Amino acid sequence: QVQLVESGGGLVQAGGSLRLSCSTTRTIFSFVAIGWYRQAPGNQRDLVASIMPSAGNSKYADSVKGRFTISMDSASDTVYLQLNKLKPEDTGIYSCNAKTLDVSYWGQGTQVTVSS
């Protein structure tokens, strides 16, 4: 059973930074893609950033380009999301998702709150 464990959320002022971590119980190279999703209150869950571990390719939602960076550490099977220049609209629950060809796994989520 694959487990994803997120950490690093918290309360930060606008303009501040946070780093989120997503640790997996399986080598990250066993996944086709690993992504971070955000769900704000009353909204659907949207993709913020994703990475393809084997190729190293990454992509971002337009709203976070230039501010967020997704990266990975294969030695610890961890995917990070660096959040810089945070805005109040970045507030939400950030969840890690890992996909194989057949299955999609989710972490429990971590809360990010940005105050103005």
C-alpha positions in Angstrom: 0.0 0.0 0.0 1.5 3.3 -1.1 1.3 6.2 1.4 1.9 9.8 0.8 2.7 12.1 3.7 2.6 15.8 3.4 4.1 18.4 5.7 5.2 22.0 5.8 2.0 23.9 5.8 1.2 26.7 8.1 0.2 30.3 8.6 2.3 33.0 6.8 1.9 36.6 5.9 1.5 37.7 2.3 4.8 37.9 0.6 6.2 35.1 2.7 7.4 31.6 1.8 6.8 28.0 2.8 8.2 24.7 1.6 5.8 21.7 1.4 7.1 18.1 1.4 5.5 14.9 0.1 7.2 11.7 1.2 6.3 8.5 -0.5 6.6 4.8 0.7 7.6 3.8 -2.8 10.4 5.0 -5.0 9.3 8.1 -6.8 10.5 6.6 -10.1 7.6 4.1 -9.9 5.2 7.0 -10.6 4.4 8.5 -13.9 3.7 11.9 -12.4 3.6 13.5 -8.9 1.6 16.7 -8.4 0.5 19.2 -5.9 -3.2 20.2 -5.8 -4.8 23.1 -4.0 -8.4 23.3 -2.7 -9.6 26.6 -1.4 -12.9 26.7 0.7 -15.9 26.3 -1.6 -13.7 25.6 -4.6 -12.7 22.5 -6.5 -9.3 20.9 -6.2 -7.0 22.3 -8.8 -3.5 21.2 -10.0 -0.8 23.7 -8.9 2.3 21.9 -10.1 3.4 18.5 -11.2 6.6 16.7 -12.1 7.4 13.6 -14.1 10.1 11.9 -12.0 11.8 9.9 -14.9 12.0 12.8 -17.3 12.3 15.6 -14.8 9.7 17.6 -16.6 7.5 20.0 -14.6 4.5 22.2 -15.2 2.7 24.9 -13.3 -0.7 26.5 -13.1 -0.5 30.0 -14.6 -1.4 31.5 -11.2 1.8 30.2 -9.6 4.3 30.4 -12.4 7.4 32.3 -11.2 6.5 31.9 -7.6 6.3 28.2 -6.9 8.9 25.6 -7.7 8.4 21.8 -7.6 11.4 19.6 -7.1 12.3 16.1 -6.0 14.9 14.2 -4.0 15.2 10.6 -5.2 17.4 9.6 -2.3 14.5 10.3 0.2 11.6 9.7 -2.2 10.3 13.1 -1.5 8.7 15.8 -3.7 8.9 19.4 -2.6 6.8 22.5 -3.4 8.6 25.8 -2.7 6.0 28.5 -2.3 7.4 32.1 -2.6 5.7 35.5 -2.7 2.6 34.0 -1.2 -0.7 35.7 -1.7 -4.0 35.4 0.3 -5.5 33.6 -2.7 -2.9 30.9 -2.3 -4.8 29.8 0.9 -6.1 26.3 0.8 -5.4 22.6 1.5 -2.5 21.4 -0.5 -2.5 17.7 -1.3 0.0 15.5 -3.0 -1.0 13.1 -5.7 1.0 10.3 -7.3 -0.1 8.5 -10.4 0.9 5.2 -11.9 -0.6 3.9 -15.1 -3.4 2.3 -13.1 -3.8 4.0 -9.8 -3.9 7.5 -8.3 -2.8 8.0 -4.7 -3.5 10.9 -2.4 -2.0 12.2 0.7 -4.0 13.7 3.6 -3.3 17.3 2.7 -1.7 20.1 4.6 -3.2 23.5 5.3 -1.6 26.7 3.9 -3.1 30.0 5.2 -1.8 33.3 3.8 -2.9 36.4 5.8 -3.0 39.8 4.2 
